[in-house]
Amino acid sequence: MKEKIIERFKTLIRFDTSSDPESSSYPSTEAQSLFAEVIAGELMKIGLKDIDIDQYGYVTGALPGNTEGPVIGFIAHIDTSPDCSGYGISPIVTEGYDGKSIERKGPALSPEEFPELKLYKGKTIICSDGTTLLGADDKAGCTEIITALEYLIENPEIKHPTIKVAFTPDEEIGAGVDHFDVKKFGCDFAYTVDGGILGEISYENFNAARAKINIKGKSVHPGSAKDIMINAGMIACELNSMLPENESPSTTDGYEGFYHLTKLNGNVENADMDYIIRDFDRNNFEIRKNIVKSIVSTLNRKYGEDTVKLNMYDEYYNMAEIIEKHKNVLDRAVKAIEKAGVKPLIEPIRGGTDGARLSFMGLPCPNIFTGGHNFHGPYEFICVESMEKAVEVIINIAISEL
């Protein structure tokens, strides 16, 4: 199974499937539509049934059950983050990792900088050459789901209920389930395979909102600007300084929320800002949004109405609100991880998954580990032995009597 995982993973990461937050199409990039055909081909090769690619690029398939039980879904996303290039990924496979720096074309992958590497001494690590991301988020999940179902198909004596799979586009830009048909998918519950380190299972995630801000200035010659000029760029700086200090991603962890400036473009005449707003607690989440609204109102009173325009909208909510009503779904995953000889690590997601939105769409959907680290950048890596355990956990979930 180890070699099969490595080869399948290397095959899938060859394809650049970065999503595009500025695109108006769905999927946001043509490359994802092409990759959907690749995934469908993999499903055909292993013998899955009812394989379909719909008009939105969702790839689905089914493994008919050979015993009674709930219909269980497994979901992974096919896009990679636009935060770092996914073009021309050149993987480095390090067998029997010696615990030292992995030298690459790009910056070395060093245990001094990333101490978690030391956990994998003697194991097999895959990383990129340092000039791109690796694509484990979430082609590791794709690999693990397909490999687990292949095992069940090759061992028909193993009893399992009907299993369904789905591979979604545009998860990295928050649009992964915009057009997902939960009723058509037809599962009682599901799991996204989109997590991090070995043993991780998550059923809590941020409540999330996005704030898009436009600032209109007034540009005149600086020599005669007194009491006339309104500098949009300076107002943008002022707005950011009015947000609570030490509540950004770089100063928070655990259950702490934040404001994150993701984009700032501007000059005297015009400035655009994008923020993501995150908090686990729904009340605190609403407070954070109200703080942004209050700041915008204050600046408009100071500089004139409609100087600062705010477009703020919610993206997803904390799926704990739903999963806590379906604890059997979580218990099934915990039992499956323990059966694989791994200690369950229940951790909140400081982010979101397709499962968060799916849970509120009527499909309880916690998130389980893939084995990856340092997603969205050139320091991304994954341990193959952890991928093997992820496959085992998927199988255990499928055959559980819970």
C-alpha positions as CSV (number, residue, x, y, z in Angstrom):
1,M,0.0,0.0,0.0
2,K,2.9,2.4,0.7
3,E,4.2,2.4,-2.8
4,K,0.7,2.6,-4.2
5,I,0.1,5.7,-2.1
6,I,3.3,7.4,-3.1
7,E,2.7,6.8,-6.8
8,R,-0.9,7.9,-6.8
9,F,0.0,11.0,-4.8
10,K,2.8,11.9,-7.1
11,T,0.5,11.4,-10.1
12,L,-2.2,13.8,-8.7
13,I,0.1,16.6,-7.6
14,R,1.6,16.9,-11.1
15,F,-1.5,18.8,-12.0
16,D,-1.7,22.5,-11.2
17,T,-5.2,23.1,-9.8
18,S,-4.8,26.4,-8.0
19,S,-8.2,28.1,-7.5
20,D,-8.6,31.8,-8.3
21,P,-10.5,34.1,-5.8
22,E,-10.9,36.8,-8.5
23,S,-12.6,34.5,-11.0
24,S,-16.3,34.7,-11.7
25,S,-16.5,31.1,-13.2
26,Y,-17.2,27.9,-11.3
27,P,-14.9,26.1,-10.9
28,S,-12.8,29.2,-10.8
29,T,-10.0,27.7,-13.0
30,E,-10.2,25.5,-16.1
31,A,-7.5,23.4,-14.7
32,Q,-9.8,22.1,-12.0
33,S,-12.3,21.0,-14.6
34,L,-9.6,19.1,-16.4
35,F,-8.4,17.6,-13.1
36,A,-11.9,16.4,-12.4
37,E,-11.6,14.1,-15.4
38,V,-8.3,12.8,-13.9
39,I,-10.1,12.0,-10.6
40,A,-13.0,10.3,-12.4
41,G,-10.4,8.2,-14.3
42,E,-8.9,7.1,-11.1
43,L,-12.3,6.1,-9.8
44,M,-13.0,4.1,-12.9
45,K,-9.7,2.3,-12.7
46,I,-10.5,1.0,-9.2
47,G,-14.0,-0.1,-10.2
48,L,-16.2,2.5,-8.4
49,K,-19.8,2.8,-9.6
50,D,-22.1,5.7,-10.5
51,I,-19.2,8.0,-11.4
52,D,-20.3,11.4,-12.4
53,I,-18.9,14.9,-13.1
54,D,-21.6,17.5,-12.9
55,Q,-21.8,20.9,-14.5
56,Y,-20.0,22.5,-11.6
57,G,-17.0,20.1,-11.6
58,Y,-18.1,17.9,-8.6
59,V,-16.9,14.4,-9.0
60,T,-18.9,11.7,-7.3
61,G,-19.0,8.0,-7.1
62,A,-20.4,5.1,-5.0
63,L,-19.3,1.8,-3.6
64,P,-22.5,-0.3,-3.2
65,G,-22.8,-1.8,0.3
66,N,-22.7,-5.5,1.0
67,T,-24.4,-5.2,4.4
68,E,-27.0,-2.9,6.1
69,G,-25.9,0.4,7.6
70,P,-25.9,4.1,7.2
71,V,-24.7,5.6,3.9
72,I,-21.3,7.2,4.6
73,G,-19.6,9.9,2.6
74,F,-15.9,10.8,2.2
75,I,-15.0,14.2,0.7
76,A,-11.8,15.9,-0.4
77,H,-11.1,19.0,-2.5
78,I,-9.3,19.0,-5.8
79,D,-8.0,22.6,-5.8
80,T,-4.8,23.9,-4.2
81,S,-4.2,27.2,-2.5
82,P,-3.6,30.3,-4.7
83,D,-1.3,31.6,-1.9
84,C,1.7,29.7,-3.5
85,S,2.4,28.4,-7.0
86,G,1.3,24.9,-7.8
87,Y,2.8,24.8,-11.2
88,G,5.5,22.3,-12.0
89,I,5.6,20.6,-8.6
90,S,8.7,18.5,-8.3
91,P,8.3,16.2,-5.3
92,I,11.3,15.0,-3.2
93,V,10.7,11.6,-1.6
94,T,13.0,11.0,1.4
95,E,13.1,7.4,2.6
96,G,14.3,6.7,6.1
97,Y,14.5,10.4,7.0
98,D,17.6,11.0,9.1
99,G,16.3,13.9,11.2
100,K,18.4,16.5,9.4
101,S,17.7,19.4,7.0
102,I,16.3,18.3,3.6
103,E,18.3,20.3,1.0
104,R,16.2,21.5,-1.9
105,K,16.3,23.8,-4.9
106,G,14.4,26.3,-2.8
107,P,14.9,26.9,1.0
108,A,15.9,23.8,3.0
109,L,13.3,22.1,5.1
110,S,15.0,22.3,8.5
111,P,14.0,20.7,11.8
112,E,15.5,23.8,13.5
113,E,12.7,25.8,11.9
114,F,10.1,23.1,11.9
115,P,10.7,20.9,15.0
116,E,7.8,18.6,14.1
117,L,10.1,17.1,11.4
118,K,11.9,15.2,14.2
119,L,8.7,13.2,14.8
120,Y,9.3,11.5,11.5
121,K,12.9,10.3,11.9
122,G,13.2,6.9,10.1
123,K,10.0,7.4,8.1
124,T,9.3,8.5,4.5
125,I,8.7,12.2,3.9
126,I,7.5,13.9,0.7
127,C,8.0,17.6,0.1
128,S,8.4,19.9,-2.9
129,D,11.7,21.2,-4.2
130,G,11.0,24.4,-2.3
131,T,9.9,26.5,-5.3
132,T,6.2,25.5,-5.1
133,L,3.7,24.1,-2.6
134,L,3.4,20.4,-2.5
135,G,-0.4,20.0,-3.0
136,A,-1.0,17.7,0.0
137,D,-3.9,20.0,0.8
138,D,-5.9,18.3,-0.4
139,K,-4.5,15.8,-2.9
140,A,-3.4,13.7,0.0
141,G,-7.1,13.5,1.0
142,C,-7.9,12.5,-2.6
143,T,-5.2,9.9,-2.6
144,E,-6.2,8.4,0.7
145,I,-10.0,8.2,-0.1
146,I,-9.3,6.5,-3.5
147,T,-6.8,4.1,-2.0
148,A,-9.1,3.1,0.9
149,L,-12.0,2.4,-1.5
150,E,-9.6,0.4,-3.8
151,Y,-8.8,-1.8,-0.8
152,L,-12.5,-2.4,0.0
153,I,-13.1,-3.3,-3.7
154,E,-10.2,-5.7,-3.8
155,N,-11.4,-7.4,-0.6
156,P,-15.1,-7.9,-1.2
157,E,-15.4,-10.2,1.8
158,I,-15.1,-7.1,4.1
159,K,-18.6,-6.1,5.1
160,H,-19.5,-2.4,4.7
161,P,-22.6,-0.3,4.0
162,T,-22.8,1.9,0.9
163,I,-19.9,4.4,0.7
164,K,-20.1,7.5,-1.4
165,V,-17.3,9.9,-2.4
166,A,-17.2,13.5,-3.6
167,F,-14.3,15.6,-4.8
168,T,-15.0,19.4,-4.8
169,P,-13.4,22.4,-6.5
170,D,-12.7,25.8,-5.0
171,E,-12.5,24.9,-1.3
172,E,-9.5,27.1,-0.8
173,I,-11.4,30.2,-1.8
174,G,-14.4,29.4,0.3
175,A,-16.7,28.3,-2.5
176,G,-16.2,24.5,-2.3
177,V,-19.9,23.6,-1.7
178,D,-21.6,26.6,-3.3
179,H,-23.4,24.2,-5.7
180,F,-23.2,21.0,-3.9
181,D,-26.4,18.9,-3.9
182,V,-26.6,17.3,-0.5
183,K,-29.9,15.5,-1.3
184,K,-28.4,14.0,-4.5
185,F,-25.3,12.9,-2.7
186,G,-27.6,10.9,-0.4
187,C,-25.5,10.3,2.7
188,D,-26.5,10.1,6.3
189,F,-23.2,11.7,7.3
190,A,-19.8,12.3,5.9
191,Y,-16.2,13.1,6.6
192,T,-13.9,15.6,4.9
193,V,-10.4,14.1,4.6
194,D,-8.6,17.5,4.8
195,G,-6.9,17.7,8.1
196,G,-3.3,17.9,9.3
197,I,-1.2,15.8,11.6
198,L,-1.6,12.1,12.4
199,G,-4.6,11.4,14.6
200,E,-6.2,14.8,14.2
201,I,-10.0,15.0,14.1
202,S,-11.9,18.3,14.1
203,Y,-15.5,19.2,14.6
204,E,-15.0,22.8,15.6
205,N,-14.0,25.6,13.2
206,F,-14.1,29.3,13.0
207,N,-17.2,31.3,12.3
208,A,-16.0,33.3,9.3
209,A,-16.9,36.5,7.5
210,R,-15.2,38.6,4.8
211,A,-15.1,42.4,4.7
212,K,-14.4,44.2,1.5
213,I,-13.7,47.9,1.9
214,N,-13.4,50.6,-0.7
215,I,-12.2,54.1,0.2
216,K,-12.7,57.1,-2.1
217,G,-10.3,59.9,-1.7
218,K,-9.9,63.3,-3.3
219,S,-6.7,64.0,-5.2
220,V,-5.4,67.5,-5.8
221,H,-2.0,69.0,-6.2
222,P,-0.1,68.5,-2.9
223,G,1.1,72.1,-3.1
224,S,-2.4,73.4,-2.6
225,A,-4.0,70.4,-0.8
226,K,-4.7,72.0,2.6
227,D,-8.2,71.3,3.8
228,I,-9.1,69.8,0.4
229,M,-7.1,66.5,-0.2
230,I,-8.6,63.3,1.2
231,N,-5.9,60.6,1.0
232,A,-7.6,57.2,0.6
233,G,-4.3,55.3,1.2
234,M,-3.8,57.2,4.5
235,I,-7.4,56.4,5.6
236,A,-6.8,52.8,4.9
237,C,-3.8,52.9,7.3
238,E,-5.9,54.7,9.8
239,L,-8.7,52.1,9.6
240,N,-6.3,49.2,10.2
241,S,-4.8,51.0,13.2
242,M,-8.3,51.3,14.8
243,L,-8.7,47.5,15.0
244,P,-7.8,45.8,18.3
245,E,-4.1,45.5,18.8
246,N,-2.7,41.9,19.0
247,E,-5.8,40.3,17.3
248,S,-4.2,39.2,14.1
249,P,-3.2,35.6,13.0
250,S,0.4,36.1,14.0
251,T,-0.6,37.0,17.6
252,T,-3.3,34.4,18.3
253,D,-3.8,30.7,18.6
254,G,-6.1,28.0,20.0
255,Y,-9.6,29.4,20.4
256,E,-8.6,33.0,19.9
257,G,-10.2,34.9,17.0
258,F,-8.7,37.6,14.8
259,Y,-8.9,40.2,12.0
260,H,-6.7,39.5,9.0
261,L,-5.9,42.0,6.3
262,T,-5.5,39.9,3.2
263,K,-5.3,42.7,0.6
264,L,-4.4,46.4,0.5
265,N,-4.1,48.3,-2.7
266,G,-4.3,52.1,-2.9
267,N,-3.2,55.6,-3.7
268,V,-4.5,59.1,-2.9
269,E,-7.7,58.7,-4.9
270,N,-8.8,55.2,-4.2
271,A,-7.9,52.3,-1.8
272,D,-9.2,48.7,-1.5
273,M,-8.9,46.5,1.5
274,D,-10.0,42.9,2.2
275,Y,-10.3,41.4,5.6
276,I,-11.2,38.0,6.9
277,I,-12.8,37.9,10.3
278,R,-12.7,34.8,12.4
279,D,-14.0,33.6,15.9
280,F,-15.1,30.3,17.3
281,D,-17.7,31.9,19.6
282,R,-20.8,33.1,17.7
283,N,-21.4,36.1,20.0
284,N,-17.8,37.2,19.8
285,F,-18.0,36.8,16.0
286,E,-20.9,39.2,15.9
287,I,-19.0,41.6,18.1
288,R,-16.0,41.6,15.8
289,K,-18.2,42.4,12.8
290,N,-19.9,45.2,14.7
291,I,-16.5,46.7,15.5
292,V,-15.6,46.8,11.8
293,K,-19.0,48.5,11.1
294,S,-18.4,51.0,13.9
295,I,-14.9,51.9,12.6
296,V,-16.4,52.5,9.1
297,S,-19.1,54.7,10.5
298,T,-16.6,56.7,12.5
299,L,-14.4,57.3,9.4
300,N,-17.4,58.4,7.4
301,R,-18.4,60.9,10.0
302,K,-14.8,62.2,9.9
303,Y,-14.2,62.4,6.2
304,G,-17.7,62.5,4.7
305,E,-20.5,60.0,4.1
306,D,-19.7,57.3,1.5
307,T,-16.0,57.9,1.8
308,V,-15.6,54.4,3.2
309,K,-17.9,51.7,1.8
310,L,-18.2,48.3,3.4
311,N,-19.4,45.0,1.9
312,M,-19.4,42.4,4.7
313,Y,-20.8,38.9,4.5
314,D,-20.7,35.6,6.4
315,E,-18.8,32.7,4.8
316,Y,-19.4,29.8,7.2
317,Y,-20.2,29.0,10.8
318,N,-18.8,26.7,13.5
319,M,-19.9,23.2,12.7
320,A,-19.8,22.3,16.4
321,E,-23.3,23.6,16.6
322,I,-24.4,20.7,14.3
323,I,-21.9,17.9,15.2
324,E,-22.8,18.2,18.9
325,K,-26.3,17.0,18.0
326,H,-24.8,14.0,16.1
327,K,-22.0,12.8,18.4
328,N,-22.2,9.3,17.0
329,V,-20.6,10.7,13.8
330,L,-17.7,11.9,15.9
331,D,-17.5,8.8,18.0
332,R,-17.3,6.7,14.9
333,A,-14.2,8.6,13.8
334,V,-12.6,8.4,17.2
335,K,-13.1,4.7,17.4
336,A,-11.7,4.3,13.9
337,I,-8.5,6.2,14.8
338,E,-8.0,4.2,18.0
339,K,-8.5,0.9,16.0
340,A,-5.7,2.1,13.7
341,G,-3.4,2.2,16.8
342,V,-3.3,6.0,16.8
343,K,-4.2,8.4,19.6
344,P,-7.1,10.7,18.6
345,L,-6.2,14.3,18.6
346,I,-9.3,16.4,18.8
347,E,-8.3,19.9,17.7
348,P,-10.3,23.0,16.6
349,I,-9.7,24.0,13.0
350,R,-8.3,27.6,12.8
351,G,-9.9,27.9,9.5
352,G,-12.7,26.1,7.7
353,T,-13.5,23.1,5.5
354,D,-16.2,22.1,3.1
355,G,-17.6,20.1,6.0
356,A,-18.4,23.2,8.0
357,R,-20.8,24.4,5.4
358,L,-22.1,20.9,4.6
359,S,-23.0,20.4,8.3
360,F,-25.3,23.4,8.1
361,M,-26.7,22.1,4.8
362,G,-27.9,19.0,6.5
363,L,-24.9,16.7,6.2
364,P,-23.0,16.3,9.5
365,C,-19.4,16.3,8.4
366,P,-16.4,16.4,10.8
367,N,-12.8,16.6,9.4
368,I,-10.1,13.9,9.7
369,F,-6.3,14.0,9.2
370,T,-4.3,13.5,6.0
371,G,-0.9,13.6,7.7
372,G,0.3,16.9,6.2
373,H,2.1,19.9,7.6
374,N,2.7,23.5,6.6
375,F,0.0,23.8,4.0
376,H,-0.2,26.6,1.5
377,G,3.5,27.2,1.1
378,P,6.8,25.9,0.0
379,Y,7.5,24.3,3.4
380,E,4.6,21.9,3.0
381,F,5.4,18.2,3.7
382,I,3.7,15.0,4.4
383,C,4.7,11.7,6.1
384,V,3.7,8.6,4.0
385,E,3.3,6.4,7.0
386,S,0.7,8.9,8.3
387,M,-1.0,8.7,4.9
388,E,-1.2,4.9,5.3
389,K,-2.9,5.4,8.7
390,A,-5.4,7.8,7.1
391,V,-6.3,5.1,4.6
392,E,-6.7,2.6,7.5
393,V,-8.9,5.1,9.4
394,I,-11.2,5.6,6.3
395,I,-11.6,1.8,6.0
396,N,-12.3,1.5,9.8
397,I,-15.0,4.2,9.6
398,A,-16.5,2.4,6.7
399,I,-16.7,-1.0,8.4
400,S,-17.5,0.2,11.9
401,E,-20.6,-1.2,13.6
402,L,-21.4,2.0,15.4
